[in-house]
Amino acid sequence: MQTPKANKKTLIRWKIYIDRARMYIGYLQFFMIGFVFLESFRDEAIGQLIFSNLFLSIPVLFVLFFVLSLIVGRIDTVLGLREEELRNSTQSNPVMREILDELKGIKEELEELKKNKS
């Protein structure tokens, strides 16, 4: 049996796996928080309605969660929050910054060539 190498690439790959798992765990936590929230209404009229009809309530709440998630995601897209987040992340990443600087240099050289040609 081969022992896994603990080099830089392997550690980064493991970190990515952990980050992806953390995202899925976040979904589970969100549903648990939603259940605790609904549980707090158990003694109220709406809570009694929900908990007395669980086979109907769970699919309705799941569809409602899905629709609300799509709406929030659409609002995020319209406001451009993700693009701005990615832009900031790219600017703080030294590798991406180097690539952008190289592209800027290539663009300037092309403009100079076009000027000299005409």
Beta strands, then each sheet from edge to edge (+ up, - down):
end
